Amino acid sequence: MGKIIIRVPATSANMGPGFDSIGVAFHLYLTVIIEEETEHWRVNHALGSDVPTDETNLIVQSALAVNPDLKPHQLTVMSDIPVARGLGSSSTAVIAGLKIANALGEMDLSLDEQVTIAAKMEGHPDNIAPAC
């Protein structure tokens, strides 16, 4: 298997009368490159020491929540999305994890299934839907 690249846009649902009900995607992205299979999950990034680089990373935890049988891989993560600034950084991580599970687990989930699963995991469908 070659490398798989997953790209998820930043989102916001904090817009005037549509607050917490209407979401929008932006041209800021979380990009995850799924690389070789490894003995343990490794997440390479330059997002700071607060973001884990192992199986405790939200992206990996989300992937394993969708498919606990996934084999560990090395992931390289790049992001234009500021963490904890209202642009859906946690939603993008959940979506990236779900898409990793879908790809590596060959699950063939429809877009509707992806939105439903991710919304249950993340709790904010207003951010999940535009990220998908």
N, C-alpha and C positions, 0 to 999 in steps of 0.2 A: 504494500500500500504506500502511495506517495503521501506527501503532506496535504492536509486539509486545512483550508482557511475559512474561518467563520468571522463575519463582520456584522456587528449589531449597533444600530444608531442610538444616540442619546435621545431621551424623551422628556416631556413635561406634561403634566396635567394640572398645572397651576395657572389657568388662563381665564381671567374675568368670570363671566357668568357660567362658564363651563368648568369651573374649579372642581377638581377630583372626579370629573365625569367625561371630559373630552381630552384625549391625548394627542400629542403631535410628536413627530420624529424630527430630529435635527441632523445637520451635516457634521456631526461629531461622532466618532465611532470607537467602539471597543473591538479590537481585532485579536483573534486567537488563532495561532498556528498550531495545529495538532501535529506533533512530530513523532519520533520513534517510540515504540513500546519500551517501557523501562520496568525496573523491579518495583519502584515506588513512584507515586505521582511527583512530578517536578514542575513547578510553575515559575518560569523565568519572566521577570518584569522589572521595570524601573519606577514602580508606583509607590515606593517608600516602604519602610520597615513595618508599618502597620498592616500591610497586606501579606498574608501568608504565602509561602512558596511550596507548600506541601498539600497533602490531602485535606487539610482544614481550610483551604482556599474556597470561597463561595462558589466559584465556577466548578471546581471539582466536586464539592458537596452536592451541588445541584445536579450534575451529571450522574452521580451515584444514587441520588434520590430517585431519578427516573429509571436508571438501570444499574442496580447494585453489582451486576456481574461483569462490569467493564474492566478490562485489563488496564493497569496504569500506563500512562504515556507522559512524555515530556511536552509541556505546553509553553509557547512563547506568547506573552500577552503585551499588547501595545494599546494605549488608550489616549484619546484626546479629551475624554470626559472627566471633569473634575469630580473627585470623590466627595460625597456628602454636601453637594451644592444644589440639590433640587433638579438635577438633570437625569435622574434614573440610573445612576451607576450600579445600584444593586439589582435593578430590573435587567440591565444589560448583562450582568454576570449570571443571573438565573437563566436568561434566554441562551446565553453562550453555552452554559452547562447542559441545558436541554438539547441544544443542537449537537453538542459533542456526543451525548448519549444516543441521539437519533442516528448520527453518522456511524460511530464506532459499533453500536449495537445493531446496526442495520434494521432499525425499527420501522422505518417508512411511515412515520407519523404525519398525518395531514396537518395543514396549518391550523384548522379548527382544534384538533387534538392538542397541538403544541400550545395554543393560547389557553385552553382550558387547564392543562397540566400546570403551566407556568403561573397562571393566575392563582391557582390553589396553593402553589408553593410560595409565591411572593406576596400575595394578598392585595396587590394593586393592579387590577385588570386595566385601569386607565393608562398605566404606563406600559404594561405587558403587551397589549394589542399593537400599539404603534411600533414597539421594538421588534415584534415578530415580522 
